[in-house]
Amino acid sequence: MNLFAIIAATLVAGIGSVWIAALLLRVGVRSGSGGVNPQHLLSLAAGALLATAFMHLLPEAFESRIEPGVLFGVLLFGLVFFFLLDKAELWHHGHEHHQGHDHGHAHAHAHAHAHGHDHAPRGGGGWAVLTGDSVHCFGDGILIASAFIADLRLGMVAAIAVLAHEVPHHIGDLVVLRQSSANPRAALVKVSLAGTMTALGGVVGWWLVDRLHGWLPYFLVLAASSFVYVALADLIPQLQKRLPARQTALQIVWLVAGIVLVTLVSRLAHGDHDHAHEGAGHDAAHEAAHTH
């Protein structure tokens, strides 16, 4: 049952986020007025990621018997690892486009396609975006699978968080590919195919974590470090601009909305999860009574 839930959730997070991004582009996500403000989407995603990491993934990991100091060490390792990974992508992309290419889109890490799109690389740049996006989606799938194996409720929350933070980034992917291709539908198909890598990552994650169940708390902490890094190093810095009071207030409202969204999904799933546990407990007690 876990595997089917993982596949369904990863497909929704991976491909659903692409289609939502395409829909938002269609209604005018890039316009300053009269459309959906991308700053709002970034705020929503940041709130969802931080809430998932600090209110769900980390508490679940710390319920294990592993020393807190060890898990905090894994959290620190994860943050440094993702920082170094970001650096490597920046260096590689900057080196690759050093001659004749604009450095405005040098931040080609899969987490960072939500800004700098007006300077997208031409020609083969679209394939670089798709490669980076596919790798990132695969990693997201592993993280979602880890959460599902720990707890069904946690898996749903992680999938919602991934969906929320992938939407603004897939908007960037679509913009880049539409600039390098004359066919908007082809761009949507390519990014959707990259999104299917989330499901592949989910299956691999299910197979891997199921065989290394004792390592599950470490996987959860690494997933949390990924979410925290994306929110604090990528999304929130894009929101740190001097804006009118109204725009600043809207950013805060959308950030809180991301936190509330994750909390509501968690509560709804938690209710179902508790009913399932209560039913199982009642059956076990009933069976024990008959045995005695």
N, C-alpha and C positions, 0 to 999 in steps of 0.2 A: 504493500500500500504506500509506503514511504516513497518508493521509486516513482510511482505514478504521480504522486503529489509533487515531487521534485521536478519531474519533466513538465507538468502543467504549469507550475509556478515559474520555472525558468523560461519557458516559451512566452508566457505573458510578459515577464520582465524584459526579455531580450527583444522579441519582435513587437510586442505591444508598445514599448517605449518608442520604437521607430515610427510606428503608425501615428501615435499621438504627436510626435515631433512633426511629422508631415502635415497633420491636420492643423497644428498651430501655425506652421509656416503658411499654410493656405489662408488662414484667417488673419494673417498679418502680425506674426510674432515679432518682426523686426522693426515695426513702425513705432515711433515715439509716442504717438497718440492714436486712439481708435483701434488699437490692437492689443495683443497680449505682450506685456513688458517682459523681456528676458530676465531682467533683474529680479522680478517676482519669482520666476521659475527657479533661479539660482538660490534665492532665499528659502523657498519651499524645500528644495533638495537638501540644502545645508541643515535645516531643522530636522528633516527626516533621518538623515545620516547620523547626526549627533544623538538624537533620541534613541535610535536603534543601537548604537554603540554603547552609550552610557546607561540606558535604562533596561536593556534586554541582553545583548551579547555578553558584556562584561559581568553583570550579576549572575548569569547562567554559568559562566566559566568559573566564577569564584565560589559557586556552591559545591565544587569538587573538593577533594581532600588535598589538593596540591597547595603547597605553601604560597600565600599571597605574594611574597617577595619574588618567587620564581615567575609567577604570572605577570607581575609588573615588569620583570625583566624581559619577558616575551613581548609585552606591549611596547616597551622601549625599542627592542630589536626591530619590531615591525615598522615603527615610525621611521627609524633610521634607514631600514631597508627600502621603504617606499620613497624616501627622500633621495637615496642613491640611485634608485631606478629612474626617478624623474630626471636626475642629473645626467644619467647615461643617455636617456632619450633626447634630452635637450642638446647634448654634445653631438650625438650621432646625427640628429636632424640638421643642426646648424652646420656641421661639417659637410653633409650631403648637399646642402643648398647654398654652399658658400659662394659659388660662382654663378652669377646671373639670376639669383633668386632673392626674393624679399625675405628678410628675417622676421617680418611681422607675424608669420605663422610658425616660428621656430618651436613653439611649445606644442609639439605634436604628440605628446603623451596622451594616451587614450582618455585620461581624465579631463583634458583641457581643450576640448574643441568648441567651447562655448564663447570664446572671444578671439579677436584677431582674424575674423573670417574674410575681411575685405582684402587681406593680403595673402590669400590662399595660393599655394604653389600651383603652377600650371603643369600640364602634361601628366607625368607619372605621379604627381602629388596625391591624386585620388587613391591610388593603390597603396601608398604609404599610410594614408588615413585608414583605409579598410584593414590593412594588416594590423596596425596598432589597435583598432577597434575590436577586431576578432580576438586578439590575445586578451584584451581587457574583459571582453564578454565571457570568454572561457574562464578567466579567473573569478568573475562574478558568479558563474554557475557553481564553481567549487565552494565558494563562500555560502551560497544559498543552501547547497546540499548539506554542508556542515551544520547549519542552523536547523534544518529540517530533522536531521538525525538526532540532534539534542532535544528538540521539542517541536511539535507541529506548529504551535503558536509562534514560536521563534522563527521558524522557516517562513511563515506568511509575512511576518513583520520585516524580515530581511529582504524578501522579494519586493515588498512595497517600497522599501528604502532604495533598492537598486533601481526599480522602475522610476522613482522620483528623480534620482540623480542622473539617470541616463537620458531622460527626455531633453534637457538643455544641451547635452553633448551630442546627441544624435541630430539635433537641429543644426549644429555646426557641421557635422559630417555631411548632411544633405546639402548645405550651402556650398561646401567645398566641392562636392562631386557634381553639383549642378553647374558650377563655374568651369569644371574641366570636361563636362559632357553636355551636349545639346539636348539630351533626352531626360527630362525630370523623372519619368517612370523608371528608367534604367537605374538612376541614382537610388530611388526608393528600393528597388529589387536588390541592388548590391548591399545597401546598408542593412536591409532585412536579413539577407544571407549571413552577414557578419553577426547579426543579432542571434541567429540560430546557434552560434557557438556557445551561447549561455546554456542551452539545453545539453550540449555535448559536455561542457564543463560540469553540469549538474550530475550527469551519469557517471563521469569519471570520479567526481567528488563522492558520490554515493558508494561507489566500489571501493575507493581508497579509504574513506573515513570508516566505513563499515568493518574493514579489516584492521583498522588501527583505532579501535573505539577508545582505548585508554588515552589516546592523544587528542581526543575531541576538545577538551578545555583549551588546549594550545591552539587548535584550529579556530575556535571561537574568538580567542584573544587576537589572533592575527587578523581575522575578519574585522574585528572592532578597530584595530590599528589602521586598517585600510580605509574604513569609513571616516575615522577621525582625521586621517591625513588628507583625504580628498576634501573634506569640509573645511578644514582650517588652512590648508596650504593652497587650495585651488579655488574653491567656491567663494568663501568669505572675503579673501583679498580682492576679488572682482567687485564686491559690494562696498568696499571701503573707499568711497568717493564722496566729495563734497556735494551734497544734494539739498534741495529745498526740504523744509521740515515735513511737508506732506509726503514726499517720496521716501524720506528716511522712515517715517512712521509706517508706510506701506511695506517697506522692507522688513521691519520688525514684525508686522502683522503676518506676512507670508512665512517668516521664519517660525513664528509660533504655530502657524497653521500646519507646517511640516511636522512639528513635534506632536500636535494634537492628532493629526492624521495617523501617525504611527501608534499613538496611545489608544485611539479608538479601535484600530484594527486589532491591536493586541488584546484589548478588553473583550471584543466580540469573539475572537478566536479562543481566548482564555475561558470564556463561558462554555463554549462547546467542548473544550478540552477537559474542563472540570466535570461536566456532565458525563463524559465518557469514562473518566476516572471513577466517578461516584458509582456509575453503573457496574464497572468492573469490580469495584470494592464490594458492592452489594451482592453480586453474584458469588464472589469468593466467600463472603461471610455466610451466605445461604448454603453453599456447598459444605463449608466447614461444620455448620450446625447439623446438617444431615449426616455427616461423617461421624460426629460424636453421638 
